[in-house]
Amino acid sequence: MPNKLKDIFSDVMSNLDGKIYFEDNEAHNQFLEALQIVWDEGRAVEVKGVIAVETVAKYGDMVYPFFEQDEVVTNFEVAPSQEIVPFKIETEYGEKTISFKRYHTTNETIFETDDNEVVYIKINPSKNTFTFRVQPQLARTIKDIVENSNTAITLLNNLTKVDNIKESSDEYAKINDVKKTLLAFELFYSRLHLLEQELGLSFEPAKINDSENDQMKIEELHLLLVENLIIRLNAKLTATESTGITIHAGYRQPEVGSKLDITFLSAIEYIVYGQKISIHTANLLSNAIVKQFEENEDGGIKILYDDTDSQPMYISYRGFKTIDEAEQEMKTIMEHREKYTDALTFNEHMKEVSKRF
């Protein structure tokens, strides 16, 4: 008589075996075709017409039910067998681990991260391809986006030896394009994170959109508040009858045709990525030409001004978090007037930013 206890407690490894029941031959054939697709392409394929699944565990001579499905099968997929491969790399933010799913097709081995990673990566060593997709809205914080993009760049640097590739080759150009795209992505979110710290607020990644207008607002705020730069307004100013400044008794009246520099305060409100941000600006209006004078009821003199075609009026401004800071700057603008008159426009500033990578 066989020793059943010996079979139960033996060191023999267990095996899983199972059966799939189809509603007809067509469903069975579709299943076989799906298996071939999985093997050829390495992707999951849904199969229709599966009505039941049975799985048993075998321990030596003993067979036990492992899984018996009691309900009707509504969704059935076949997918490649995967194993998790951790890849550790040293980044600017310390050691990071990327968890890859490794699976095989007929002729290839694929390494792929989960679809819900902030930076999704797929590597095919046999074809020497590196595919990525940035998904900032899936991050918990802006800092996570920065670190994940930096990790992807470091990984690409480790996997590719650009020094051994001819700069004239297509491969070199493709690697460079990927790096530039990832680096631009990282730098933008680095600037956004610095802006968070400067303003003491947090942007929610889920509210981040692809709006070019919102991105420009973030870049402008970063230039003003983080880099403390002066921006020249890139717009033509038009003088109207309401345009002017008023001087009162005791102030020297300029001559018609003379050039004026006018300082003033203003405020700008930005609504970006779900946050309302207000800043105060100290402004310098340059190239204003005195046009005429008008006397006010209170005895003041209103100076109307215009410009010339050869030297149009323009405004340069600095941004501040508080009105006190803006007022203090306005008092001293004329002491460093050249910084305002020589200021770059927003687009010119961004060209300088792009040269950094």
SVG drawing of the C-alpha trace seen along z (x, -y; Angstrom):
<svg xmlns="http://www.w3.org/2000/svg" viewBox="-21 -125 56 127">
<polyline fill="none" stroke="black" stroke-width="0.4" points="0.0,0.0 1.4,-3.4 2.6,-5.6 0.2,-8.6 1.9,-10.6 5.2,-10.2 3.7,-11.6 2.2,-14.6 5.3,-15.6 8.0,-14.7 10.5,-17.2 9.2,-16.7 8.5,-20.0 4.8,-20.6 3.6,-21.2 0.6,-23.1 -1.6,-21.6 -4.8,-22.9 -7.5,-22.7 -9.3,-25.4 -12.8,-24.8 -13.9,-26.5 -17.5,-27.1 -16.5,-25.8 -13.6,-25.0 -13.4,-28.6 -12.7,-29.9 -10.0,-27.1 -8.4,-28.2 -8.5,-31.9 -6.7,-30.8 -3.9,-29.1 -3.6,-32.2 -3.4,-34.4 -0.6,-32.3 1.4,-32.8 0.9,-36.6 2.1,-36.6 5.2,-34.6 5.9,-36.8 5.1,-40.2 5.2,-39.9 1.9,-41.6 -1.3,-40.5 -4.2,-39.3 -7.8,-38.8 -9.5,-35.6 -13.2,-35.2 -15.2,-32.0 -13.5,-30.6 -16.2,-29.2 -14.2,-27.5 -10.7,-27.1 -9.5,-24.4 -6.1,-24.2 -4.7,-21.3 -1.5,-21.0 0.5,-17.8 2.7,-16.6 4.3,-13.4 1.4,-10.9 -1.1,-13.2 -3.4,-15.6 -5.3,-18.5 -7.7,-21.1 -5.8,-24.4 -8.3,-26.7 -11.8,-26.1 -13.8,-28.9 -17.4,-29.0 -18.6,-31.9 -18.9,-32.4 -15.6,-33.7 -16.2,-37.2 -12.7,-38.2 -9.7,-36.0 -6.3,-37.1 -3.0,-35.3 0.2,-37.3 3.9,-36.7 5.5,-35.2 7.4,-38.0 10.0,-38.2 11.0,-41.4 14.5,-42.6 15.7,-45.4 18.3,-47.8 20.2,-49.9 21.9,-53.1 23.6,-56.0 21.9,-59.3 22.2,-63.0 19.6,-62.2 21.2,-59.0 20.8,-55.4 17.6,-54.6 16.1,-51.2 14.2,-50.8 12.0,-47.6 11.9,-46.2 9.5,-43.4 11.6,-41.0 9.8,-38.8 10.7,-37.0 9.3,-36.8 10.3,-34.5 13.5,-36.4 13.8,-39.1 14.1,-39.8 12.2,-42.9 12.8,-45.0 9.8,-47.2 8.6,-49.2 5.0,-49.3 2.7,-51.5 2.0,-53.8 5.5,-54.9 6.2,-58.7 8.7,-57.9 7.7,-54.7 10.7,-52.9 10.9,-50.0 14.3,-48.6 14.9,-46.1 18.6,-45.2 18.5,-43.1 17.3,-46.1 19.3,-48.6 16.1,-50.7 15.2,-52.8 11.5,-53.9 10.1,-56.2 6.9,-58.1 6.7,-60.9 3.6,-60.9 4.0,-63.7 0.3,-63.5 1.0,-60.1 3.6,-61.5 2.8,-62.3 4.9,-65.5 6.8,-67.7 10.0,-66.6 9.1,-63.0 8.9,-64.1 12.4,-65.7 14.0,-62.6 12.3,-60.1 13.4,-62.0 16.9,-62.3 16.9,-58.5 15.9,-57.9 18.6,-60.1 21.2,-58.4 20.0,-55.0 20.4,-56.1 23.9,-57.4 24.8,-54.1 23.3,-52.0 24.8,-53.9 28.5,-54.6 28.2,-57.7 32.0,-58.1 32.2,-54.9 29.6,-56.0 30.5,-58.2 29.0,-61.6 27.9,-61.5 25.9,-58.3 22.1,-58.1 22.4,-56.2 24.3,-59.1 21.7,-61.5 18.8,-59.4 20.5,-59.0 21.1,-62.7 17.5,-63.5 16.2,-61.3 18.6,-62.8 17.7,-66.4 14.0,-65.6 14.4,-64.0 16.8,-66.8 14.4,-69.5 11.6,-67.7 13.7,-67.4 14.9,-71.1 11.3,-72.4 10.1,-70.5 13.3,-71.5 12.3,-75.1 8.7,-74.4 10.0,-72.8 12.3,-75.8 9.2,-78.0 7.3,-75.9 10.0,-76.5 10.2,-80.2 6.4,-80.7 5.9,-78.1 3.2,-76.2 2.7,-72.8 1.5,-72.1 -0.5,-69.0 0.9,-66.8 -2.6,-65.5 -3.6,-69.1 -0.6,-69.6 -1.7,-69.9 0.1,-70.3 -1.0,-73.9 1.8,-76.0 0.2,-79.1 0.6,-77.5 4.2,-76.5 5.0,-80.0 3.5,-81.4 5.7,-79.0 8.8,-80.0 8.1,-83.7 7.5,-83.3 10.7,-81.4 12.7,-84.1 11.2,-86.8 11.1,-85.2 13.8,-82.6 16.4,-84.1 15.4,-87.7 15.8,-88.8 14.3,-91.8 12.0,-91.2 11.3,-93.6 7.7,-93.5 7.5,-92.3 4.7,-94.5 4.2,-97.8 2.7,-100.5 0.1,-102.8 -0.3,-106.3 -3.9,-107.5 -5.5,-110.7 -5.7,-108.9 -2.1,-108.1 0.0,-110.4 1.4,-111.3 0.6,-114.2 3.1,-116.4 2.3,-118.9 3.6,-122.3 7.3,-122.1 8.3,-119.7 10.2,-120.9 8.1,-120.7 9.9,-119.1 10.0,-120.5 7.8,-119.3 9.9,-116.8 12.1,-115.8 12.5,-112.1 11.1,-110.7 11.8,-107.6 8.7,-106.7 8.7,-104.3 5.5,-102.8 4.1,-99.9 1.7,-97.2 0.4,-93.7 0.1,-90.6 -2.1,-87.6 -1.4,-84.2 -3.7,-81.2 -1.6,-78.1 -1.9,-74.4 -4.7,-75.0 -2.8,-77.7 -3.5,-81.5 -0.3,-83.4 -0.1,-87.2 3.1,-89.2 4.0,-92.9 6.2,-94.5 8.5,-97.6 8.4,-98.9 10.4,-101.3 8.7,-102.9 11.5,-104.0 11.5,-106.1 8.5,-108.2 8.5,-111.6 6.6,-114.6 3.8,-115.5 1.8,-118.2 0.5,-119.4 -2.9,-119.7 -3.9,-121.5 -6.0,-119.5 -8.7,-120.9 -6.5,-120.5 -3.8,-122.6 -1.6,-119.8 -0.2,-119.5 -0.8,-116.3 2.0,-115.3 0.8,-113.5 3.5,-111.4 4.1,-109.4 7.0,-107.8 8.7,-107.7 8.8,-104.9 12.6,-104.7 12.5,-104.4 9.2,-102.9 8.2,-102.9 8.7,-99.8 8.3,-98.6 10.8,-96.5 9.9,-95.0 11.0,-93.0 8.7,-90.8 8.4,-90.6 6.3,-88.6 5.4,-91.7 4.4,-95.3 7.1,-96.5 9.8,-94.9 8.4,-96.3 8.2,-99.8 11.8,-99.7 13.0,-98.6 11.0,-101.4 12.9,-104.0 16.2,-102.7 15.5,-101.9 17.2,-104.9 20.4,-104.0 20.7,-100.9 18.6,-102.1 20.8,-100.3 19.7,-96.9 16.2,-97.8 16.9,-99.4 19.1,-96.5 16.8,-93.8 15.9,-90.8 12.4,-89.9 10.9,-86.7 11.7,-84.8 15.3,-86.0 15.6,-84.8 14.2,-81.4 16.8,-81.1 19.5,-81.6 17.9,-79.0 17.9,-76.5 21.7,-77.0 22.2,-75.4 21.7,-71.9"/>
</svg>
